[in-house]
């Protein structure tokens, strides 16, 4: 706000007094636009303070203009306060809100954003002084812990997201998406396999072989029957009976499953 005093502020006090007295209509809208245009250079100067932070100056000026419009609409000259002390916090608040809510590709807590800003400023100040901005030096310069400095450093590179089609730093044809892991579809089968394991272990060797040939080797019932020297109908019955026993074993209560077959439960 003190910096703004170096510039010649437009004299719009009379315009503001007229604005609050005019009813809604073309005359009031025209006067409102004149006031906004008169103070637009101040909004642009405030926007320039936030350049080189990942947003273009033109976009920052538009955000500052939105803050200026809000300040003009909310300002009441009858409260005997000057416009500049009211407008500057309103405009800068709009710009900061833009950085907080619109510029991050993913949600980052306010605490981490503040650490990022502190680390960024410290790096610039140390570099200007010819010092190496190590984590320890930044921590000493800012009063932060080295762990907080590391968090701020990580956030410096997390302001925007990269496309998975972006090339990796190693060059070549390798894309970022190629280095990312994928969901293993077998994870969904883990519980089913573990539930079926006791029932399969309880089958005879021939029944296990029939299930292996059918469900793991992908053989047809006719091919299995030819290999074992039995009829296809017999293979079908073996598969159906084996699956029934595995399903029955998987759905048994754990207490019953742990007891030997035919054993009676202990009396309470």
Backbone as CSV, one residue per row, in Angstrom:
resi,resn,N_x,N_y,N_z,CA_x,CA_y,CA_z,C_x,C_y,C_z
1,UNK,0.826,-1.192,0.000,0.000,0.000,0.000,0.863,1.245,0.000
2,UNK,2.031,1.173,0.721,2.924,2.314,0.729,3.519,2.550,-0.648
3,UNK,3.738,1.443,-1.381,4.294,1.579,-2.720,3.349,2.311,-3.642
4,UNK,2.047,2.167,-3.423,1.079,2.809,-4.292,1.079,4.324,-4.124
5,UNK,1.575,4.811,-2.969,1.572,6.246,-2.737,2.557,6.959,-3.636
6,UNK,3.513,6.202,-4.261,4.462,6.839,-5.154,3.819,7.223,-6.474
7,UNK,2.653,6.672,-6.759,1.974,6.949,-8.020,0.850,7.952,-7.780
8,UNK,0.595,8.737,-8.790,-0.475,9.731,-8.686,-1.812,9.014,-8.780
9,UNK,-2.545,9.005,-7.695,-3.837,8.323,-7.669,-4.893,9.215,-8.314
10,UNK,-5.781,8.633,-9.110,-6.847,9.443,-9.712,-7.808,9.968,-8.647
11,UNK,-8.311,11.149,-8.877,-9.252,11.756,-7.931,-10.670,11.343,-8.328
12,UNK,-11.167,10.316,-7.670,-12.502,9.798,-7.993,-13.446,9.910,-6.805
13,UNK,-13.089,10.712,-5.815,-13.930,10.819,-4.624,-15.324,11.317,-4.981
14,UNK,-15.401,12.358,-5.828,-16.702,12.883,-6.225,-17.479,11.860,-7.038
15,UNK,-16.778,11.108,-7.871,-17.452,10.082,-8.689,-18.052,8.995,-7.800
16,UNK,-17.327,8.592,-6.766,-17.852,7.573,-5.862,-19.091,8.079,-5.119
17,UNK,-19.062,9.367,-4.727,-20.231,9.914,-4.034,-21.439,9.939,-4.958
18,UNK,-21.226,10.284,-6.203,-22.332,10.285,-7.177,-22.808,8.862,-7.438
19,UNK,-21.866,7.912,-7.448,-22.207,6.522,-7.782,-23.197,5.939,-6.780
20,UNK,-22.997,6.210,-5.493,-23.889,5.633,-4.494,-25.257,6.293,-4.506
21,UNK,-25.363,7.463,-5.110,-26.645,8.171,-5.153,-27.460,7.844,-6.397
22,UNK,-26.773,7.413,-7.453,-27.482,7.140,-8.704,-28.243,5.822,-8.613
23,UNK,-29.446,5.790,-9.191,-30.189,4.515,-9.259,-29.602,3.623,-10.347
24,UNK,-29.979,2.355,-10.309,-29.529,1.422,-11.334,-29.998,1.912,-12.702
25,UNK,-29.081,1.857,-13.665,-29.424,2.310,-14.999,-28.174,2.622,-15.803
26,UNK,-28.335,3.072,-17.054,-27.181,3.346,-17.925,-26.235,4.395,-17.357
27,UNK,-26.768,5.448,-16.737,-25.913,6.509,-16.214,-25.003,5.983,-15.109
28,UNK,-25.562,5.175,-14.222,-24.756,4.617,-13.132,-23.715,3.643,-13.670
29,UNK,-24.105,2.810,-14.636,-23.186,1.841,-15.211,-22.029,2.549,-15.917
30,UNK,-22.337,3.650,-16.620,-21.292,4.401,-17.311,-20.308,5.011,-16.315
31,UNK,-20.802,5.571,-15.216,-19.938,6.161,-14.207,-19.090,5.076,-13.526
32,UNK,-19.688,3.931,-13.288,-18.949,2.813,-12.677,-17.795,2.388,-13.568
33,UNK,-18.024,2.317,-14.861,-16.965,1.931,-15.796,-15.846,2.969,-15.826
34,UNK,-16.199,4.233,-15.723,-15.175,5.283,-15.689,-14.271,5.136,-14.468
35,UNK,-14.870,4.845,-13.328,-14.077,4.678,-12.101,-13.147,3.475,-12.231
36,UNK,-13.666,2.374,-12.757,-12.852,1.169,-12.914,-11.676,1.434,-13.843
37,UNK,-11.929,2.106,-14.963,-10.844,2.417,-15.911,-9.806,3.345,-15.288
38,UNK,-10.239,4.262,-14.437,-9.303,5.186,-13.801,-8.351,4.464,-12.862
39,UNK,-8.827,3.424,-12.181,-8.001,2.700,-11.214,-7.348,1.450,-11.803
40,UNK,-7.588,1.159,-13.066,-7.033,-0.055,-13.667,-5.502,-0.077,-13.646
41,UNK,-4.803,1.048,-13.875,-3.330,1.002,-13.776,-2.840,0.526,-12.415
42,UNK,-3.516,0.904,-11.343,-3.108,0.431,-10.033,-3.257,-1.081,-9.938
43,UNK,-4.357,-1.621,-10.468,-4.562,-3.070,-10.451,-3.471,-3.778,-11.241
44,UNK,-3.065,-3.202,-12.357,-2.005,-3.807,-13.166,-0.669,-3.787,-12.424
45,UNK,-0.385,-2.716,-11.683,0.856,-2.664,-10.912,0.860,-3.735,-9.821
46,UNK,-0.284,-3.938,-9.192,-0.367,-4.981,-8.171,-0.184,-6.362,-8.790
47,UNK,-0.732,-6.565,-9.972,-0.581,-7.859,-10.645,0.878,-8.117,-10.995
48,UNK,1.620,-7.060,-11.352,3.019,-7.229,-11.750,3.882,-7.740,-10.607
49,UNK,3.450,-7.524,-9.383,4.220,-8.032,-8.244,4.273,-9.554,-8.217
50,UNK,3.343,-10.211,-8.878,3.228,-11.669,-8.809,3.671,-12.334,-10.105
51,UNK,4.399,-11.613,-10.957,4.899,-12.218,-12.193,5.968,-13.260,-11.861
52,UNK,6.256,-14.106,-12.844,7.274,-15.162,-12.702,6.933,-16.162,-11.608
53,UNK,5.644,-16.414,-11.426,5.230,-17.424,-10.448,4.397,-18.530,-11.098
54,UNK,4.601,-18.706,-12.385,3.896,-19.771,-13.079,2.646,-19.327,-13.797
55,UNK,2.322,-18.035,-13.768,1.128,-17.522,-14.436,1.544,-16.332,-15.287
56,UNK,0.937,-16.197,-16.468,1.289,-15.087,-17.358,0.826,-13.767,-16.763
57,UNK,1.532,-12.700,-17.113,1.191,-11.381,-16.592,-0.185,-10.945,-17.073
58,UNK,-0.539,-11.296,-18.294,-1.849,-10.905,-18.823,-2.981,-11.546,-18.020
59,UNK,-2.813,-12.823,-17.669,-3.835,-13.489,-16.863,-3.907,-12.880,-15.469
60,UNK,-2.741,-12.515,-14.909,-2.734,-11.890,-13.596,-3.438,-10.534,-13.633
61,UNK,-3.260,-9.808,-14.719,-3.947,-8.519,-14.842,-5.462,-8.700,-14.896
62,UNK,-5.901,-9.746,-15.556,-7.344,-10.001,-15.608,-7.884,-10.341,-14.223
63,UNK,-7.128,-11.124,-13.470,-7.557,-11.466,-12.108,-7.585,-10.213,-11.245
64,UNK,-6.555,-9.369,-11.387,-6.521,-8.122,-10.617,-7.686,-7.223,-10.996
65,UNK,-8.061,-7.231,-12.279,-9.199,-6.412,-12.715,-10.496,-6.898,-12.064
66,UNK,-10.616,-8.207,-11.905,-11.793,-8.742,-11.211,-11.820,-8.251,-9.774
67,UNK,-10.650,-8.269,-9.122,-10.576,-7.748,-7.756,-10.914,-6.272,-7.692
68,UNK,-10.479,-5.503,-8.697,-10.796,-4.073,-8.734,-12.299,-3.851,-8.876
69,UNK,-12.943,-4.609,-9.739,-14.397,-4.480,-9.913,-15.110,-4.777,-8.597
70,UNK,-14.657,-5.810,-7.910,-15.268,-6.126,-6.606,-15.065,-4.994,-5.612
71,UNK,-13.867,-4.382,-5.643,-13.590,-3.281,-4.723,-14.467,-2.069,-5.022
72,UNK,-14.633,-1.751,-6.288,-15.479,-0.607,-6.663,-16.928,-0.859,-6.253
73,UNK,-17.394,-2.076,-6.473,-18.795,-2.380,-6.153,-19.045,-2.378,-4.643
74,UNK,-18.041,-2.716,-3.856,-18.235,-2.828,-2.411,-17.851,-1.566,-1.641
75,UNK,-17.151,-0.655,-2.307,-16.662,0.530,-1.604,-17.803,1.501,-1.322
76,UNK,-17.822,2.014,-0.103,-18.832,2.994,0.298,-18.117,4.249,0.798
77,UNK,-18.125,5.336,0.026,-17.407,6.554,0.435,-17.995,7.199,1.679
78,UNK,-19.208,6.831,2.040,-19.832,7.432,3.220,-19.199,6.949,4.518
79,UNK,-18.353,5.910,4.435,-17.670,5.428,5.631,-16.404,6.228,5.934
80,UNK,-16.127,7.232,5.088,-15.011,8.168,5.290,-13.650,7.486,5.218
81,UNK,-13.536,6.371,4.459,-12.251,5.718,4.242,-11.816,5.982,2.810
82,UNK,-10.502,6.140,2.608,-9.990,6.321,1.252,-10.142,5.023,0.471
83,UNK,-10.172,5.141,-0.847,-10.414,3.971,-1.683,-9.193,3.049,-1.726
84,UNK,-7.974,3.633,-1.785,-6.779,2.802,-1.948,-6.608,1.800,-0.809
85,UNK,-6.688,2.199,0.467,-6.533,1.195,1.544,-7.579,0.095,1.496
86,UNK,-8.726,0.391,0.879,-9.764,-0.623,0.754,-9.524,-1.507,-0.464
87,UNK,-9.073,-0.909,-1.569,-8.966,-1.649,-2.831,-7.756,-2.574,-2.870
88,UNK,-6.618,-2.115,-2.340,-5.391,-2.916,-2.447,-5.548,-4.295,-1.815
89,UNK,-6.030,-4.437,-0.574,-6.216,-5.797,-0.017,-7.235,-6.622,-0.802
90,UNK,-8.239,-5.960,-1.339,-9.245,-6.693,-2.114,-8.642,-7.269,-3.389
91,UNK,-7.825,-6.474,-4.079,-7.218,-6.922,-5.328,-6.165,-8.001,-5.067
92,UNK,-5.276,-7.756,-4.107,-4.237,-8.758,-3.815,-4.850,-10.048,-3.283
93,UNK,-5.945,-9.917,-2.539,-6.625,-11.125,-2.064,-7.175,-11.947,-3.208
94,UNK,-7.689,-11.286,-4.227,-8.200,-11.996,-5.407,-7.071,-12.704,-6.140
95,UNK,-5.912,-12.044,-6.242,-4.772,-12.662,-6.921,-4.276,-13.881,-6.133
96,UNK,-4.147,-13.740,-4.827,-3.685,-14.864,-4.004,-4.672,-16.024,-4.042
97,UNK,-5.960,-15.693,-4.070,-6.979,-16.739,-4.164,-6.862,-17.484,-5.490
98,UNK,-6.521,-16.739,-6.540,-6.334,-17.363,-7.856,-5.186,-18.365,-7.808
99,UNK,-4.075,-17.986,-7.201,-2.942,-18.906,-7.096,-3.296,-20.113,-6.238
100,UNK,-4.048,-19.892,-5.177,-4.369,-20.980,-4.256,-5.349,-21.982,-4.855
101,UNK,-6.365,-21.475,-5.544,-7.468,-22.350,-5.959,-7.400,-22.778,-7.417
102,UNK,-6.732,-22.022,-8.265,-6.801,-22.298,-9.695,-5.491,-22.777,-10.307
103,UNK,-4.381,-22.495,-9.671,-3.105,-22.756,-10.322,-2.528,-24.131,-10.026
104,UNK,-2.921,-24.746,-8.928,-2.381,-26.061,-8.586,-3.173,-27.144,-9.295
105,UNK,-2.464,-28.070,-9.954,-3.137,-29.168,-10.651,-3.773,-30.141,-9.669
106,UNK,-3.181,-30.278,-8.505,-3.741,-31.126,-7.458,-3.851,-30.291,-6.196
107,UNK,-4.685,-30.741,-5.285,-4.865,-29.981,-4.040,-3.614,-30.108,-3.172
108,UNK,-3.074,-28.968,-2.795,-1.912,-28.912,-1.911,-2.312,-28.122,-0.673
109,UNK,-2.089,-28.648,0.525,-2.478,-27.925,1.741,-1.844,-26.536,1.801
110,UNK,-2.561,-25.613,2.430,-2.064,-24.247,2.542,-0.690,-24.214,3.219
111,UNK,-0.472,-25.078,4.210,0.814,-25.102,4.914,1.954,-25.390,3.940
112,UNK,1.760,-26.338,3.029,2.804,-26.683,2.067,2.988,-25.553,1.060
113,UNK,1.899,-24.894,0.671,2.020,-23.763,-0.234,2.849,-22.650,0.400
114,UNK,2.621,-22.404,1.699,3.389,-21.370,2.388,4.872,-21.753,2.472
115,UNK,5.154,-23.027,2.706,6.542,-23.477,2.719,7.179,-23.294,1.350
116,UNK,6.425,-23.597,0.309,6.934,-23.409,-1.053,7.323,-21.964,-1.299
117,UNK,6.448,-21.039,-0.899,6.724,-19.623,-1.117,7.948,-19.173,-0.328
118,UNK,8.061,-19.640,0.919,9.207,-19.257,1.746,10.506,-19.782,1.149
119,UNK,10.485,-21.027,0.679,11.692,-21.618,0.088,12.043,-20.917,-1.217
120,UNK,11.039,-20.615,-2.030,11.296,-19.947,-3.318,11.955,-18.587,-3.099
121,UNK,11.434,-17.808,-2.160,12.016,-16.494,-1.885,13.425,-16.618,-1.316
122,UNK,13.627,-17.598,-0.431,14.942,-17.789,0.160,15.974,-18.184,-0.888
123,UNK,15.595,-19.053,-1.813,16.512,-19.463,-2.885,16.923,-18.257,-3.719
124,UNK,15.952,-17.403,-4.054,16.259,-16.220,-4.853,17.168,-15.258,-4.099
125,UNK,16.911,-15.048,-2.814,17.718,-14.116,-2.020,19.133,-14.646,-1.820
126,UNK,19.272,-15.941,-1.541,20.601,-16.518,-1.355,21.395,-16.512,-2.652
127,UNK,20.707,-16.823,-3.763,21.394,-16.813,-5.058,21.859,-15.404,-5.412
128,UNK,21.032,-14.396,-5.088,21.419,-13.011,-5.367,22.622,-12.594,-4.534
129,UNK,22.749,-13.180,-3.342,23.874,-12.857,-2.471,25.106,-13.708,-2.773
130,UNK,25.004,-14.587,-3.772,26.132,-15.431,-4.146,26.314,-16.648,-3.276
131,UNK,25.321,-16.983,-2.463,25.420,-18.153,-1.588,24.773,-19.360,-2.253
132,UNK,25.264,-20.545,-1.913,24.691,-21.782,-2.436,23.434,-22.110,-1.634
133,UNK,22.274,-22.178,-2.282,21.017,-22.410,-1.534,20.812,-23.870,-1.170
134,UNK,21.674,-24.369,-0.270,21.505,-25.739,0.200,20.353,-25.797,1.189
135,UNK,19.919,-27.010,1.520,18.800,-27.167,2.460,19.143,-26.568,3.817
136,UNK,20.377,-26.800,4.268,20.780,-26.261,5.565,20.829,-24.737,5.537
137,UNK,21.340,-24.159,4.426,21.434,-22.698,4.330,20.043,-22.070,4.255
138,UNK,19.138,-22.716,3.511,17.767,-22.196,3.412,17.077,-22.260,4.767
139,UNK,17.285,-23.364,5.493,16.677,-23.502,6.819,17.176,-22.412,7.759
140,UNK,18.482,-22.131,7.705,19.042,-21.075,8.549,18.504,-19.702,8.145
141,UNK,18.319,-19.504,6.834,17.871,-18.206,6.324,16.401,-17.939,6.655
142,UNK,15.596,-18.986,6.657,14.148,-18.830,6.843,13.669,-19.147,8.251
143,UNK,14.488,-19.838,9.036,14.041,-20.269,10.349,13.220,-21.539,10.317
144,UNK,13.169,-22.191,9.155,12.447,-23.453,9.018,13.371,-24.609,9.372
145,UNK,12.783,-25.774,9.578,13.591,-26.975,9.743,13.975,-27.502,8.360
146,UNK,14.997,-28.337,8.317,15.416,-28.886,7.026,14.326,-29.761,6.423
147,UNK,13.543,-30.439,7.262,12.431,-31.243,6.753,11.379,-30.355,6.094
148,UNK,11.099,-29.202,6.701,10.154,-28.260,6.095,10.697,-27.707,4.788
149,UNK,12.005,-27.480,4.729,12.625,-27.002,3.490,12.468,-28.052,2.393
150,UNK,12.658,-29.316,2.735,12.490,-30.380,1.745,11.050,-30.442,1.244
151,UNK,10.098,-30.277,2.140,8.694,-30.266,1.716,8.420,-29.092,0.769
152,UNK,8.977,-27.921,1.111,8.802,-26.769,0.235,9.459,-26.972,-1.112
153,UNK,10.643,-27.617,-1.119,11.328,-27.899,-2.382,10.519,-28.836,-3.256
154,UNK,9.913,-29.837,-2.652,9.088,-30.770,-3.412,7.894,-30.054,-4.018
155,UNK,7.311,-29.129,-3.260,6.163,-28.386,-3.780,6.559,-27.448,-4.907
156,UNK,7.830,-27.018,-4.945,8.288,-26.156,-6.034,8.116,-26.830,-7.385
157,UNK,8.253,-28.154,-7.390,8.146,-28.901,-8.644,6.776,-29.550,-8.821
158,UNK,5.852,-29.237,-7.912,4.521,-29.843,-8.001,3.438,-28.850,-8.328
159,UNK,3.848,-27.663,-8.871,2.855,-26.622,-9.148,1.912,-27.035,-10.269
160,UNK,2.436,-27.743,-11.251,1.610,-28.192,-12.368,1.932,-29.646,-12.665
161,UNK,0.970,-30.336,-13.237,1.133,-31.756,-13.543,1.639,-31.937,-14.973
162,UNK,2.370,-33.019,-15.179,2.839,-33.365,-16.512,1.890,-34.367,-17.148
163,UNK,1.776,-34.294,-18.443,0.986,-35.276,-19.173,1.712,-36.604,-19.161
164,UNK,0.953,-37.688,-19.111,1.589,-39.007,-19.152,2.200,-39.275,-20.529
165,UNK,1.868,-38.425,-21.513,2.462,-38.551,-22.842,3.734,-37.714,-22.978
166,UNK,4.161,-37.044,-21.898,5.384,-36.244,-21.947,6.603,-37.163,-21.977
167,UNK,7.649,-36.722,-22.679,8.874,-37.503,-22.756,9.629,-37.411,-21.436
168,UNK,10.285,-38.497,-21.066,11.072,-38.504,-19.837,12.400,-37.800,-20.068
169,UNK,13.072,-37.470,-18.970,14.345,-36.760,-19.075,15.439,-37.618,-19.698
170,UNK,15.220,-38.938,-19.707,16.231,-39.814,-20.281,16.269,-39.751,-21.795
171,UNK,15.251,-39.095,-22.392,15.228,-38.957,-23.839,14.723,-40.216,-24.513
172,UNK,14.901,-40.278,-25.804,14.423,-41.434,-26.549,12.923,-41.398,-26.724
173,UNK,12.353,-42.572,-26.928,10.916,-42.678,-27.157,10.154,-43.036,-25.892
174,UNK,10.832,-43.067,-24.746,10.168,-43.447,-23.504,9.322,-42.286,-22.995
175,UNK,8.039,-42.558,-22.785,7.129,-41.548,-22.271,6.950,-41.723,-20.767
176,UNK,6.469,-40.663,-20.121,6.279,-40.720,-18.674,5.313,-41.831,-18.293
177,UNK,4.254,-42.005,-19.084,3.276,-43.048,-18.784,3.865,-44.444,-18.817
178,UNK,4.959,-44.631,-19.602,5.582,-45.955,-19.681,6.286,-46.335,-18.390
179,UNK,6.638,-45.338,-17.575,7.356,-45.611,-16.332,6.422,-45.753,-15.137
180,UNK,5.127,-45.568,-15.354,4.164,-45.661,-14.258,3.657,-47.090,-14.121
181,UNK,3.411,-47.491,-12.914,2.890,-48.826,-12.678,1.420,-48.927,-13.050
182,UNK,0.965,-50.132,-13.188,-0.441,-50.386,-13.508,-1.033,-51.307,-12.452
183,UNK,-2.334,-51.275,-12.339,-3.020,-52.138,-11.383,-2.936,-53.585,-11.847
184,UNK,-2.458,-54.453,-10.985,-2.357,-55.873,-11.294,-3.731,-56.504,-11.122
185,UNK,-4.287,-56.982,-12.210,-5.631,-57.565,-12.144,-5.670,-58.809,-11.263
186,UNK,-4.512,-59.431,-11.034,-4.487,-60.631,-10.205,-4.791,-60.325,-8.746
187,UNK,-4.655,-59.043,-8.345,-4.960,-58.698,-6.956,-6.403,-59.054,-6.595
188,UNK,-7.304,-58.883,-7.556,-8.705,-59.165,-7.281,-8.955,-60.659,-7.061
189,UNK,-8.004,-61.491,-7.500,-8.182,-62.941,-7.381,-7.521,-63.518,-6.132
190,UNK,-6.800,-62.666,-5.398,-6.055,-63.179,-4.241,-6.988,-63.823,-3.224
191,UNK,-8.060,-63.107,-2.856,-8.978,-63.645,-1.854,-9.650,-64.928,-2.343
192,UNK,-10.020,-64.925,-3.634,-10.669,-66.124,-4.173,-9.710,-67.319,-4.145
193,UNK,-8.458,-67.092,-4.492,-7.493,-68.183,-4.513,-7.224,-68.708,-3.105
194,UNK,-7.105,-67.774,-2.154,-6.859,-68.204,-0.781,-8.065,-68.953,-0.212
195,UNK,-9.262,-68.535,-0.600,-10.456,-69.232,-0.119,-10.564,-70.622,-0.730
196,UNK,-10.097,-70.760,-1.991,-10.204,-72.057,-2.663,-9.066,-73.001,-2.289
197,UNK,-7.980,-72.486,-1.725,-6.793,-73.308,-1.461,-7.092,-74.521,-0.574
198,UNK,-7.784,-74.390,0.584,-8.031,-75.585,1.423,-8.827,-76.658,0.696
199,UNK,-9.824,-76.243,-0.085,-10.625,-77.236,-0.806,-9.822,-77.967,-1.855
200,UNK,-8.940,-77.242,-2.562,-8.115,-77.888,-3.589,-7.135,-78.860,-2.954
201,UNK,-6.554,-78.467,-1.806,-5.607,-79.351,-1.132,-6.270,-80.647,-0.648
202,UNK,-7.579,-80.600,-0.427,-8.278,-81.795,0.036,-8.701,-82.735,-1.075
203,UNK,-8.446,-82.376,-2.335,-8.845,-83.228,-3.459,-7.808,-84.316,-3.709
204,UNK,-8.265,-85.383,-4.364,-7.352,-86.451,-4.777,-6.491,-85.938,-5.932
205,UNK,-5.361,-86.636,-6.165,-4.425,-86.184,-7.187,-5.075,-86.145,-8.572
206,UNK,-5.918,-87.143,-8.871,-6.527,-87.149,-10.204,-7.485,-85.980,-10.364
207,UNK,-8.230,-85.644,-9.308,-9.152,-84.508,-9.388,-8.382,-83.198,-9.552
208,UNK,-7.255,-83.070,-8.847,-6.424,-81.876,-9.005,-5.917,-81.752,-10.442
209,UNK,-5.516,-82.891,-11.012,-4.991,-82.857,-12.381,-6.083,-82.464,-13.368
210,UNK,-7.292,-82.975,-13.154,-8.396,-82.626,-14.055,-8.665,-81.119,-13.999
211,UNK,-8.694,-80.558,-12.800,-8.936,-79.113,-12.672,-7.804,-78.309,-13.303
212,UNK,-6.555,-78.780,-13.131,-5.424,-78.063,-13.713,-5.514,-78.054,-15.236
213,UNK,-5.789,-79.233,-15.809,-5.869,-79.316,-17.266,-7.020,-78.477,-17.813
214,UNK,-8.113,-78.385,-17.060,-9.292,-77.657,-17.571,-9.137,-76.148,-17.392
215,UNK,-8.731,-75.707,-16.199,-8.781,-74.272,-15.902,-7.441,-73.549,-16.026
216,UNK,-6.331,-74.294,-16.045,-5.026,-73.652,-16.175,-4.370,-73.971,-17.511
217,UNK,-4.499,-75.212,-17.966,-3.944,-75.561,-19.276,-4.910,-75.247,-20.404
218,UNK,-6.182,-75.010,-20.073,-7.157,-74.621,-21.083,-7.611,-75.755,-21.981
219,UNK,-7.482,-76.983,-21.539,-7.890,-78.121,-22.362,-9.402,-78.320,-22.271
220,UNK,-9.989,-78.862,-23.333,-11.417,-79.170,-23.331,-11.656,-80.463,-22.573
221,UNK,-12.927,-80.670,-22.203,-13.257,-81.906,-21.480,-12.974,-83.132,-22.343
222,UNK,-13.190,-83.024,-23.639,-12.917,-84.163,-24.545,-11.439,-84.494,-24.559
223,UNK,-10.580,-83.465,-24.603,-9.138,-83.708,-24.624,-8.674,-84.302,-23.297
224,UNK,-9.249,-83.838,-22.192,-8.888,-84.387,-20.882,-9.311,-85.853,-20.797
225,UNK,-10.513,-86.134,-21.286,-11.003,-87.519,-21.248,-10.101,-88.442,-22.056
226,UNK,-9.634,-87.973,-23.227,-8.747,-88.796,-24.054,-7.410,-89.021,-23.351
227,UNK,-6.893,-87.992,-22.671,-5.599,-88.143,-22.004,-5.688,-89.083,-20.804
228,UNK,-6.820,-89.059,-20.077,-6.961,-89.892,-18.885,-7.552,-91.267,-19.197
229,UNK,-8.074,-91.434,-20.401,-8.654,-92.719,-20.763,-10.008,-92.957,-20.137
230,UNK,-10.790,-91.887,-19.928,-12.139,-92.009,-19.375,-13.093,-91.292,-20.316
231,UNK,-14.388,-91.380,-20.001,-15.371,-90.714,-20.848,-15.446,-89.221,-20.512
232,UNK,-15.962,-88.476,-21.507,-16.137,-87.033,-21.272,-17.148,-86.799,-20.162
233,UNK,-18.192,-87.610,-20.069,-19.199,-87.479,-19.030,-18.556,-87.640,-17.645
234,UNK,-17.596,-88.589,-17.551,-16.925,-88.790,-16.275,-16.088,-87.572,-15.906
235,UNK,-15.413,-86.997,-16.882,-14.623,-85.773,-16.630,-15.539,-84.650,-16.165
236,UNK,-16.705,-84.525,-16.797,-17.648,-83.476,-16.408,-18.099,-83.659,-14.970
237,UNK,-18.363,-84.932,-14.575,-18.785,-85.187,-13.192,-17.662,-84.882,-12.212
238,UNK,-16.418,-85.233,-12.578,-15.285,-84.949,-11.703,-15.133,-83.438,-11.476
239,UNK,-15.266,-82.661,-12.542,-15.125,-81.209,-12.423,-16.241,-80.635,-11.557
240,UNK,-17.474,-81.060,-11.798,-18.610,-80.541,-11.045,-18.494,-80.889,-9.565
241,UNK,-18.111,-82.147,-9.271,-18.000,-82.569,-7.882,-16.838,-81.865,-7.184
242,UNK,-15.721,-81.692,-7.893,-14.566,-81.010,-7.297,-14.902,-79.554,-6.986
243,UNK,-15.563,-78.879,-7.917,-15.937,-77.483,-7.690,-16.919,-77.364,-6.531
244,UNK,-17.819,-78.333,-6.419,-18.779,-78.294,-5.315,-18.061,-78.412,-3.980
245,UNK,-17.100,-79.316,-3.885,-16.385,-79.516,-2.635,-15.512,-78.305,-2.289
246,UNK,-14.895,-77.713,-3.319,-14.074,-76.510,-3.071,-14.945,-75.367,-2.582
247,UNK,-16.113,-75.210,-3.207,-17.034,-74.131,-2.808,-17.544,-74.376,-1.391
248,UNK,-17.867,-75.614,-1.078,-18.362,-75.937,0.260,-17.292,-75.667,1.310
249,UNK,-16.043,-76.015,1.000,-14.947,-75.796,1.939,-14.692,-74.301,2.133
250,UNK,-14.818,-73.514,1.053,-14.546,-72.076,1.132,-15.598,-71.340,1.944
251,UNK,-16.821,-71.875,1.981,-17.899,-71.184,2.691,-18.113,-71.697,4.099
252,UNK,-17.301,-72.665,4.513,-17.430,-73.170,5.873,-16.903,-72.148,6.857
253,UNK,-17.426,-72.142,8.074,-16.941,-71.255,9.121,-15.517,-71.666,9.506
254,UNK,-14.668,-70.703,9.853,-13.277,-71.035,10.197,-13.162,-72.088,11.292
255,UNK,-14.019,-72.010,12.329,-13.934,-72.978,13.434,-14.222,-74.382,12.938
256,UNK,-15.196,-74.500,12.047,-15.537,-75.823,11.514,-14.475,-76.283,10.546
257,UNK,-13.852,-75.347,9.808,-12.868,-75.723,8.815,-11.616,-76.299,9.475
258,UNK,-11.311,-75.812,10.699,-10.104,-76.271,11.383,-10.269,-77.644,12.015
259,UNK,-11.525,-78.092,12.195,-11.742,-79.411,12.809,-11.580,-80.506,11.772
260,UNK,-11.055,-81.647,12.142,-10.965,-82.784,11.199,-12.373,-83.197,10.767
261,UNK,-12.469,-83.744,9.575,-13.756,-84.196,9.070,-14.304,-85.271,9.981
262,UNK,-15.581,-85.163,10.332,-16.243,-86.142,11.165,-16.083,-85.912,12.646
263,UNK,-15.205,-84.934,13.036,-15.005,-84.667,14.466,-16.166,-83.848,15.000
264,UNK,-16.586,-84.173,16.218,-17.697,-83.447,16.831,-17.186,-82.228,17.528
265,UNK,-17.937,-81.161,17.597,-17.493,-79.946,18.286,-17.370,-80.180,19.774
266,UNK,-16.453,-79.463,20.405,-16.270,-79.585,21.841,-17.484,-78.993,22.566
267,UNK,-17.910,-79.641,23.654,-19.050,-79.088,24.398,-18.681,-77.777,25.015
268,UNK,-19.624,-76.875,25.112,-19.363,-75.562,25.689,-19.131,-75.692,27.170
